[in-house]
Amino acid sequence: MLFAQLPDELFKPLAASSRGFNAALLLHLHRRVLGAEPVRKAELLAEIGDFAAGWSDPEVGGDEPISADPAERRAALYRRLLETGWLIERRERYVPVVEFDPEARLLLEELSRLERGETRSYGGAVLEVLGGLESALSDPGSRSEALSNAARAAAAFLSHVRGLAAGMRKVEERILREPDRAKTFRLFFEEFVERHLISDYRTLHTRFNPFRFRASVVREAGRALRDALTIRALAEGLIREGRSPDLDTAQRAVRSDLAQILAVFEGLDNHLDAVDAVVARLERRIGAALHVMDRPDPSGVERAAAMLRAIGLSEIAPTVAPDVALLRPPIGPAHLQAPRARKSAIDVEPLPDLEDDPVVDAFAAAKAEFRRRTTVTPESMTAFVEARLGRALTLRGSQIAITDVDDFIVFQRLREIDVLFDARLGERFTVARLNGRVTNGWLDCPDFVLERRRGA
């Protein structure tokens, strides 16, 4: 529980009449003074005094009378933060130092984030989910934590998209309630366009749309959710890392994380449609207001006619370019405001079911068989040597008969048996080079002798 961890009177400075000053002071100390290390009490008092010097006395004091003396005022402000639980005072080698309360610091970090008005990077959020998902699926045994991180990132991303539409609707209500037209346009451009439309909304309609990775996220999560072996490997990783008591609970947690990622990225269209609806509605209202403000002046025609008559009666004849028509206005249909057109629906066509071609399957099987026959493995080399050694301890290369290509592929690597495969076979066999040569119709090379190690 939040309030079970925080001091009882922590919110008292933020609920007083001087809450604006108190919040600004706390955020200032959080950003500029009290960082990772505690500071001396004298330095903190000097910083509080300098900060309070720029504020009016009633707002600084609030409900509590504070002396006009700078030293007494900064001491009173310091005691206010200390008594309400924001600050902790202790001593280091007889020197008093001050730092934020650990739980209060966490709350202050959230308040600082809200004050900055940070916007989420949609591309970064989607890539964070995709990176965590791919990391977990590439090594499920040791990176299962990455799946939980991806699920939390997906939930935070969905919360931000929901907050975007809600924030836009809130600004829309403020604009509609504002009777002053000048304030209406200021709200539209400062609160809506600058804060939401440019920082967040336009990101969804750029050339480098962050949702281009959305299909990859859905594909990877769906594939993992259908793979029982992958889910089991991720669950075993949770148990190994001590984050789940048994296999069934771990598997339910893994399926829950994958289902959450799928639900977020498959259901984003409804939230984005709500954002588009708010944008279109606001632009129509602002366009209508501009159209009303640009109504033609009723006396403009009479003034223009009087001006033309005065020019005609003058002795100096005006020169008018032949390509300029006075009866045609310089503003045409291309300059008229048009409402935002709705996006056309994307036609979805189901993919056809393709039947497996037996010729393609046979070709793939033939390639696999070719790789098997041409690849020397520890098992194939051990079987080749054991079949020819029998009960003997030594075997010369010139005594080995080569009957087919399979025997030749293994034979031409026998001289390296003690170093191949990280010297795994060197524990069972040794090889020594001889002066003679081996000529068997398949290969001409120096002769050698294989010997089985004692006890192997």
BELVEN-V79077 format. One record per backbone hydrogen bond with DSSP energy under -0.5 kcal/mol. NH is the residue of the N-H (numbers start at 1). CO is the residue of the C=O. Records with the same first field share a line. If there is no record, write none. Layout:
NH: CO ; CO
//
This chain:
5: 1 ; 2
6: 2
10: 7
12: 9
15: 11 ; 12
16: 12
19: 16
22: 18
23: 19
24: 20
25: 21
26: 22
27: 23
28: 24
29: 25
30: 26
31: 27
32: 28
33: 28 ; 29
34: 29
35: 33 ; 37
39: 98
41: 96
44: 40
45: 41
46: 42
47: 43
48: 44
49: 45
50: 46
51: 47
52: 48
53: 49
54: 51
55: 52
60: 56
61: 57
62: 58
64: 61
65: 63
73: 69
74: 70
75: 71
76: 72
77: 73
78: 74
79: 75
80: 76
81: 77
82: 78
83: 79
84: 80
85: 82
86: 81
87: 81
88: 99
90: 97
92: 95
95: 92
96: 94
97: 90
98: 39
99: 88
101: 86
105: 101
106: 102
107: 103
108: 104
109: 105
110: 106
111: 107
112: 108
113: 109
114: 110
115: 111
116: 112
117: 113
118: 113
122: 120
125: 121
126: 122
127: 123
128: 124
129: 125
130: 126
131: 127
132: 128
133: 129
134: 130
135: 131
136: 132
137: 133
138: 134
139: 135
140: 137
142: 139
143: 139
146: 143
147: 144
148: 144
149: 145
150: 146
151: 147
152: 148
153: 149
154: 150
155: 151
156: 152
157: 153
158: 154
159: 155
160: 156
161: 157
162: 158
163: 159
164: 160
165: 161
166: 162
167: 163
168: 164
169: 165
170: 166
171: 167
172: 168
173: 169
174: 170
175: 171
176: 172
177: 173
178: 174 ; 175
179: 177
184: 180
185: 181
186: 182
187: 183
188: 184
189: 185
190: 186
191: 186 ; 187
192: 187
193: 188
194: 189
195: 190
196: 192
197: 192
198: 193
199: 194
200: 196
201: 196
202: 197
203: 200
204: 200 ; 201
205: 202
206: 203
209: 206 ; 207
210: 203
212: 209
213: 210
214: 211
217: 213
218: 214
219: 215
220: 216
221: 217
222: 218
223: 219
224: 220
225: 221
226: 222
227: 223 ; 224
228: 226
231: 227
232: 228
233: 229
234: 230
235: 231
236: 232
237: 233
238: 234
239: 235
240: 236
241: 237
242: 239
243: 238
244: 238
250: 246
251: 247
252: 248
253: 249
254: 250
255: 251
256: 252
257: 253
258: 254
259: 255
260: 256
261: 257
262: 258
263: 259
264: 260
265: 261
266: 262
267: 263
271: 267
272: 268
273: 269
274: 270
275: 271
276: 272
277: 273
278: 274
279: 275
280: 276
281: 277
282: 278
283: 279
284: 280
285: 281
286: 282
287: 283
288: 284
289: 285
290: 286
291: 287
292: 288
293: 289
294: 290
295: 292
300: 297
303: 299
304: 300
305: 301
306: 302
307: 303
308: 304
309: 305
310: 306
311: 307
312: 308
313: 309
314: 310 ; 311
317: 315
320: 318
324: 321
325: 323
326: 324
328: 325
329: 327
332: 330
335: 332
336: 333
347: 345
349: 347
354: 352
358: 356
361: 357
362: 358
363: 359
364: 360
365: 361
366: 362
367: 363
368: 364
369: 365
370: 366
371: 367
372: 368
373: 369
374: 370
375: 371 ; 372
376: 374
377: 375
381: 377
382: 378
383: 379
384: 380
385: 381
386: 382
387: 383
388: 384 ; 385
389: 385
390: 386
392: 389
395: 450
397: 448
399: 396
400: 397
401: 399
403: 401
408: 404
409: 405
410: 406
411: 407
412: 408
413: 410
414: 411
416: 413
417: 414
419: 416
420: 416
423: 419 ; 420
424: 420 ; 421
425: 420
427: 424
428: 425
429: 425
430: 451
432: 449
434: 447
438: 445
439: 437
440: 443
445: 438 ; 443
447: 436
449: 432
450: 395
451: 430
452: 393
453: 428
456: 453
//
